[in-house]
Amino acid sequence: MRLHWLSYLFLFSLLACNGKNHLLKIKGSDTEVNLSVLLAEAYHHQHDDRQLSISGGGSGLGIASLLNGLADIANSSRPINPYEVQLFKQKGIEIVPFVFAQDALAIIVHDDLPIDSLSIEEVKKIFSGEVVNWQLLTSDKLPISLYGRQSNSGTHSYLKNKLSIEFSLYAKEMNGNAQIIETVKADKGGIGYVGAGYVVKNGKKQGLGYKILKIYETNQPAYSPLDYNAVLQKRYYFQRPLYQYVLKSSYSRAKPLLDFEKSVEGQKIIVANGYFPITYSKGE
């Protein structure tokens, strides 16, 4: 899923025209940034006196921005870590955690690669660099090219911790989900990981040139992030909550937006754009 640049222009135009009395600055997760803009646009239609500035850069950047007074809300696709908790304590800064959606991490490969699923053990061996050629897993003798995110990305941290691995030194670091998708589409040996919201809309895969693999644990069925019910029932291995960490001092200004995100309307926007709800069942 890509968000048109006009959406960002829309938000920044609001800032220019309406002053800063109700300005909320939101920074962080690349996985969440497009969804945040879509929610903010819908929210603004109901609260046109509220302005929001939204930017990405990674979960780590968002949390650092809270620490440095450069944001009111940090979007984060991972939980805050103990080191960061200690930094907030040292600075005397209180934050309020909020979960507004769920995400399923999609493992993607080139469309022509003759494979439809991977086991968790195989995913571990690929991303740790233990397996370096597709010949061990498919009929193709082809070097594996690894594509991922930088270390300040919440998605990078999530996958590393979920698999309990260190990433291969040969993994190429991409600037965002969209770049990973485009690179895998151009590389038959490529494999990468992206938030499902970048490849799924209304339950269907978006775009050509890549495929989303099913993932399975030993002696268990294989599930895809395209399987809405599997994710809601927590059967898909790579799924996670999406966080927003809010400065306590900004919470009263942020609460109307948070309430909108949890509302039926907000959750419908979340579902329609490839993410998964926390309070709303599909079909309501």
C-alpha positions as CSV (number, residue, x, y, z in Angstrom):
1,M,0.0,0.0,0.0
2,R,1.4,3.4,-1.0
3,L,0.0,6.7,0.1
4,H,-0.2,9.5,-2.4
5,W,2.0,12.4,-1.6
6,L,-1.1,14.7,-1.7
7,S,-2.1,13.2,1.7
8,Y,1.0,14.6,3.3
9,L,0.5,17.9,1.5
10,F,-3.1,18.0,2.9
11,L,-1.8,17.7,6.4
12,F,0.9,20.3,6.1
13,S,-1.5,22.7,4.5
14,L,-3.6,22.4,7.6
15,L,-0.6,23.4,9.7
16,A,0.1,26.4,7.6
17,C,-3.4,27.7,7.7
18,N,-4.6,27.0,11.2
19,G,-1.8,27.7,13.6
20,K,-0.5,25.5,16.4
21,N,-3.1,25.6,19.2
22,H,-4.0,22.0,18.7
23,L,-1.0,20.7,16.9
24,L,0.0,17.1,17.6
25,K,3.3,15.8,16.3
26,I,3.5,12.1,15.4
27,K,6.7,10.5,14.4
28,G,8.1,7.0,14.0
29,S,7.2,3.6,12.5
30,D,7.4,3.3,8.7
31,T,4.9,0.4,9.0
32,E,2.4,2.8,10.6
33,V,3.0,6.1,8.9
34,N,0.6,5.6,5.9
35,L,-2.2,4.3,8.1
36,S,-1.7,7.2,10.5
37,V,-2.2,9.7,7.7
38,L,-5.3,8.0,6.5
39,L,-6.8,8.0,10.0
40,A,-5.7,11.6,10.5
41,E,-7.5,12.7,7.3
42,A,-10.7,11.0,8.4
43,Y,-10.4,12.4,11.9
44,H,-9.8,15.9,10.6
45,H,-13.2,15.8,8.7
46,Q,-14.8,15.6,12.2
47,H,-12.4,17.9,14.0
48,D,-11.2,20.5,11.6
49,D,-9.8,22.6,14.4
50,R,-7.2,19.9,15.1
51,Q,-3.9,19.7,13.3
52,L,-1.5,16.8,13.0
53,S,2.0,16.6,11.7
54,I,3.0,13.0,10.8
55,S,6.3,11.6,9.6
56,G,8.1,8.2,9.5
57,G,11.7,7.3,9.9
58,G,11.4,4.2,12.1
59,S,10.1,3.2,15.5
60,G,13.4,4.0,17.2
61,L,13.3,7.6,15.7
62,G,9.8,8.1,17.0
63,I,10.7,7.0,20.6
64,A,13.9,9.2,20.5
65,S,11.7,12.1,19.3
66,L,9.6,11.7,22.5
67,L,12.7,11.8,24.6
68,N,14.0,14.9,22.9
69,G,10.7,16.8,22.9
70,L,10.2,16.6,19.2
71,A,7.0,14.6,19.2
72,D,3.8,14.1,21.2
73,I,3.2,10.6,19.9
74,A,5.6,7.9,18.8
75,N,4.4,5.3,16.4
76,S,6.1,2.1,17.1
77,S,5.7,-1.4,15.6
78,R,7.5,-2.9,18.6
79,P,7.2,-2.5,22.4
80,I,9.5,0.0,24.1
81,N,12.6,-1.7,25.4
82,P,14.1,-1.6,28.9
83,Y,16.9,0.7,27.9
84,E,14.4,3.2,26.6
85,V,12.2,2.9,29.7
86,Q,15.3,3.8,31.8
87,L,16.0,6.9,29.6
88,F,12.5,8.1,30.1
89,K,12.8,7.6,33.9
90,Q,16.1,9.5,33.9
91,K,14.5,12.5,32.2
92,G,11.4,12.3,34.3
93,I,9.2,11.9,31.2
94,E,6.0,9.9,31.6
95,I,4.4,8.2,28.6
96,V,1.1,6.4,28.0
97,P,1.1,3.2,25.8
98,F,-1.7,2.7,23.4
99,V,-2.5,-0.1,20.9
100,F,-4.7,0.9,18.0
101,A,-4.3,-2.0,15.5
102,Q,-2.6,-5.3,14.7
103,D,-0.1,-6.0,11.9
104,A,0.9,-9.2,10.2
105,L,4.4,-9.3,8.9
106,A,4.5,-10.7,5.3
107,I,7.5,-12.7,4.0
108,I,7.7,-12.0,0.3
109,V,9.7,-13.5,-2.6
110,H,9.9,-13.0,-6.4
111,D,6.8,-14.2,-8.2
112,D,8.8,-16.7,-10.3
113,L,10.5,-18.4,-7.4
114,P,9.0,-22.0,-7.2
115,I,8.0,-21.9,-3.5
116,D,4.7,-21.1,-1.7
117,S,5.5,-21.6,1.9
118,L,8.4,-21.8,4.4
119,S,8.7,-23.3,7.9
120,I,9.8,-21.1,10.8
121,E,13.1,-23.0,10.9
122,E,13.7,-22.3,7.2
123,V,13.0,-18.6,7.8
124,K,15.5,-18.6,10.6
125,K,18.2,-20.2,8.5
126,I,17.6,-17.9,5.6
127,F,17.7,-14.6,7.5
128,S,20.6,-15.7,9.7
129,G,22.6,-16.6,6.6
130,E,22.8,-20.3,7.4
131,V,21.1,-21.1,4.1
132,V,22.4,-19.0,1.2
133,N,21.0,-20.7,-1.9
134,W,17.5,-21.6,-2.9
135,Q,18.6,-25.0,-4.2
136,L,18.3,-26.3,-0.7
137,L,14.6,-25.4,-0.6
138,T,13.4,-25.3,-4.2
139,S,14.2,-26.6,-7.6
140,D,16.2,-23.5,-8.5
141,K,19.9,-23.2,-8.0
142,L,20.0,-19.5,-7.2
143,P,21.7,-17.4,-4.5
144,I,19.4,-16.0,-1.9
145,S,19.4,-12.2,-1.6
146,L,18.2,-10.8,1.8
147,Y,16.4,-7.5,2.0
148,G,15.4,-5.9,5.3
149,R,15.2,-2.8,7.4
150,Q,17.8,-0.7,9.3
151,S,18.4,-1.5,13.0
152,N,16.3,1.5,14.2
153,S,13.2,-0.1,12.5
154,G,10.7,-1.7,14.8
155,T,10.0,-4.3,12.1
156,H,13.7,-5.3,12.1
157,S,13.7,-5.6,15.9
158,Y,10.5,-7.6,15.9
159,L,11.7,-10.2,13.4
160,K,15.1,-10.5,15.0
161,N,13.5,-11.1,18.4
162,K,10.7,-13.3,17.2
163,L,13.2,-15.7,15.4
164,S,15.9,-15.3,18.1
165,I,18.6,-14.8,15.5
166,E,21.2,-12.3,14.5
167,F,20.6,-11.2,10.9
168,S,23.1,-12.2,8.2
169,L,25.8,-9.6,7.6
170,Y,24.9,-9.9,4.0
171,A,21.4,-8.7,4.4
172,K,20.8,-5.4,2.5
173,E,19.2,-2.6,4.5
174,M,16.4,-0.8,2.8
175,N,14.8,2.6,3.7
176,G,11.3,1.3,4.0
177,N,8.7,-1.3,3.1
178,A,8.0,0.0,-0.4
179,Q,11.7,-0.2,-1.3
180,I,11.9,-3.8,-0.1
181,I,8.9,-4.7,-2.3
182,E,10.3,-3.1,-5.4
183,T,13.7,-4.7,-4.9
184,V,12.3,-8.2,-4.4
185,K,10.2,-7.7,-7.5
186,A,13.4,-7.1,-9.5
187,D,15.5,-9.9,-8.0
188,K,14.4,-13.5,-8.6
189,G,16.5,-14.7,-5.6
190,G,15.2,-12.0,-3.3
191,I,13.4,-12.4,-0.1
192,G,12.2,-9.7,2.3
193,Y,9.8,-8.8,5.1
194,V,7.1,-6.0,5.0
195,G,4.1,-5.0,7.0
196,A,1.0,-6.6,5.5
197,G,-0.6,-3.1,5.2
198,Y,1.9,-2.5,2.3
199,V,0.9,-5.5,0.3
200,V,-2.8,-6.2,1.3
201,K,-5.9,-4.2,0.8
202,N,-9.4,-5.5,1.7
203,G,-7.9,-9.0,2.2
204,K,-6.3,-9.2,-1.3
205,K,-2.7,-8.9,-2.4
206,Q,-1.8,-5.7,-4.2
207,G,0.6,-5.5,-7.1
208,L,2.4,-8.0,-9.3
209,G,5.9,-9.4,-9.4
210,Y,6.1,-10.8,-5.9
211,K,4.3,-13.4,-3.8
212,I,3.4,-13.6,-0.1
213,L,4.6,-16.9,1.4
214,K,2.6,-19.0,3.8
215,I,4.4,-19.7,7.1
216,Y,4.1,-22.8,9.2
217,E,5.5,-24.3,12.4
218,T,6.5,-27.9,12.6
219,N,3.6,-30.3,12.1
220,Q,1.2,-27.4,11.9
221,P,-0.9,-25.9,9.0
222,A,0.6,-23.1,7.0
223,Y,-1.0,-19.7,7.3
224,S,-0.8,-16.5,5.3
225,P,-1.2,-12.9,6.4
226,L,-3.9,-12.8,3.7
227,D,-6.0,-15.1,6.0
228,Y,-8.0,-12.6,8.0
229,N,-9.5,-15.1,10.4
230,A,-6.1,-16.8,11.0
231,V,-4.7,-13.5,12.1
232,L,-7.6,-12.6,14.3
233,Q,-7.4,-16.1,15.9
234,K,-3.6,-15.6,16.4
235,R,-2.7,-18.5,14.3
236,Y,-0.3,-16.6,12.0
237,Y,3.2,-16.7,13.4
238,F,4.4,-13.2,12.5
239,Q,1.7,-10.9,13.9
240,R,2.1,-8.1,16.4
241,P,0.3,-5.2,18.0
242,L,0.9,-1.7,16.7
243,Y,1.7,0.9,19.4
244,Q,1.5,4.6,19.9
245,Y,3.4,6.0,22.9
246,V,1.9,9.3,24.0
247,L,3.6,11.9,26.2
248,K,1.5,12.1,29.4
249,S,1.7,15.9,29.1
250,S,0.1,15.7,25.6
251,Y,-2.5,13.0,26.4
252,S,-5.5,15.3,26.8
253,R,-4.9,16.7,23.4
254,A,-4.2,13.3,21.9
255,K,-7.2,11.5,23.4
256,P,-9.8,12.5,20.8
257,L,-7.6,11.1,18.1
258,L,-7.0,7.9,20.0
259,D,-10.7,7.5,20.6
260,F,-11.3,7.9,16.9
261,E,-8.8,5.2,16.1
262,K,-10.6,2.8,18.4
263,S,-14.0,3.7,17.1
264,V,-15.9,1.5,14.6
265,E,-15.1,4.1,11.8
266,G,-11.4,4.1,12.7
267,Q,-11.2,0.3,12.9
268,K,-12.9,0.0,9.5
269,I,-10.2,2.2,8.0
270,I,-7.6,0.0,9.6
271,V,-9.1,-3.2,8.2
272,A,-9.7,-1.7,4.7
273,N,-6.0,-0.9,4.4
274,G,-4.5,-4.3,5.2
275,Y,-4.2,-4.1,9.0
276,F,-6.2,-5.9,11.6
277,P,-8.6,-4.6,14.3
278,I,-8.5,-4.6,18.0
279,T,-12.1,-3.7,18.8
280,Y,-14.1,-4.4,15.6
281,S,-15.0,-7.7,13.9
282,K,-15.1,-7.9,10.1
283,G,-18.6,-7.5,8.8
284,E,-19.9,-5.3,11.6
